[in-house]
Amino acid sequence: MSDAATTNLTDKATYERLQKDVIAVKNDIAALTEQITDALNSFAGSASKQAQRGYKQARANAEQAVDDMSERGSAMMDAAHDAASSIEETLEDAITQRPLATVALALGVGFLIGVTWRR
């Protein structure tokens, strides 16, 4: 064999080796891309699940707060109603037991309001 033939065979072998290496690198990049895609999808799914859990928890907390406030409001309304009833009963008792004193007190309060209103 001549030098040209040997060089040609060497160049051909080198070319084939380089071609195999390029194919191997392409395959490695494709596999790596697939692994990265899988990891990102897994991460996105995990983040989505966490966000959904956080949303559900926040919603449950808000509903609980509304329920608590509703119960407190109802209890306050009941207490105000009881207090108004108690005041009403007390006034009725006072008017029934001392009608003249009650009329005098009403006149006195009316006079004070009138004097204050003028100023």
CORURLIN-V380361 format. One record per residue. N is the residue number from 1. RES is the residue in three letters. PSI is psi in whole degrees, -180 to 180 (* if undefined). OMEGA is omega in degrees with one decimal (999 if undefined). Layout:
[[N:RES:PSI:OMEGA] [N:RES:PSI:OMEGA]]
This chain:
[[1:MET:149:-178.3] [2:SER:171:178.9] [3:ASP:-38:-179.8] [4:ALA:-42:-180.0] [5:ALA:-41:179.0] [6:THR:-42:179.2] [7:THR:-40:179.4] [8:ASN:-43:177.4] [9:LEU:-41:179.5] [10:THR:-44:179.1] [11:ASP:-39:179.2] [12:LYS:-43:178.4] [13:ALA:-42:178.5] [14:THR:-43:178.9] [15:TYR:-45:179.8] [16:GLU:-41:177.7] [17:ARG:-43:178.5] [18:LEU:-40:178.6] [19:GLN:-42:176.6] [20:LYS:-40:178.8] [21:ASP:-41:179.1] [22:VAL:-43:178.2] [23:ILE:-42:178.9] [24:ALA:-41:178.8] [25:VAL:-43:177.7] [26:LYS:-43:178.5] [27:ASN:-42:178.5] [28:ASP:-42:179.3] [29:ILE:-41:178.5] [30:ALA:-43:178.8] [31:ALA:-42:179.1] [32:LEU:-41:177.6] [33:THR:-42:178.4] [34:GLU:-41:179.0] [35:GLN:-42:180.0] [36:ILE:-42:178.3] [37:THR:-45:177.9] [38:ASP:-43:-179.8] [39:ALA:-43:179.4] [40:LEU:-41:177.6] [41:ASN:-41:178.2] [42:SER:-44:179.3] [43:PHE:-44:180.0] [44:ALA:-41:178.0] [45:GLY:-40:179.6] [46:SER:-43:179.3] [47:ALA:-39:178.8] [48:SER:-44:178.7] [49:LYS:-41:179.3] [50:GLN:-41:179.3] [51:ALA:-41:178.5] [52:GLN:-41:178.1] [53:ARG:-43:178.9] [54:GLY:-41:178.2] [55:TYR:-46:-179.8] [56:LYS:-41:179.6] [57:GLN:-44:179.5] [58:ALA:-41:179.3] [59:ARG:-43:178.7] [60:ALA:-41:178.6] [61:ASN:-42:179.5] [62:ALA:-43:178.7] [63:GLU:-40:178.5] [64:GLN:-41:178.9] [65:ALA:-42:178.2] [66:VAL:-43:178.1] [67:ASP:-44:178.9] [68:ASP:-45:-179.3] [69:MET:-37:178.1] [70:SER:-44:178.9] [71:GLU:-43:179.5] [72:ARG:-42:178.7] [73:GLY:-42:178.6] [74:SER:-43:179.0] [75:ALA:-39:179.2] [76:MET:-39:177.3] [77:MET:-43:178.3] [78:ASP:-43:179.8] [79:ALA:-41:178.9] [80:ALA:-41:178.2] [81:HIS:-43:178.1] [82:ASP:-42:-180.0] [83:ALA:-42:179.0] [84:ALA:-41:178.3] [85:SER:-41:-180.0] [86:SER:-43:178.6] [87:ILE:-42:179.5] [88:GLU:-45:179.3] [89:GLU:-40:180.0] [90:THR:-44:178.8] [91:LEU:-42:178.2] [92:GLU:-43:179.1] [93:ASP:-43:-178.9] [94:ALA:-42:179.7] [95:ILE:-40:-179.4] [96:THR:-42:-176.2] [97:GLN:-35:-176.6] [98:ARG:75:-176.3] [99:PRO:-39:-180.0] [100:LEU:-41:178.8] [101:ALA:-36:179.9] [102:THR:-43:178.6] [103:VAL:-42:179.1] [104:ALA:-42:178.9] [105:LEU:-42:179.4] [106:ALA:-42:177.5] [107:LEU:-42:-179.8] [108:GLY:-43:179.2] [109:VAL:-41:178.0] [110:GLY:-41:177.9] [111:PHE:-45:179.8] [112:LEU:-40:178.9] [113:ILE:-40:178.7] [114:GLY:-44:179.1] [115:VAL:-41:-180.0] [116:THR:-36:-177.0] [117:TRP:-35:-179.5] [118:ARG:-37:-176.0] [119:ARG:*:999]]
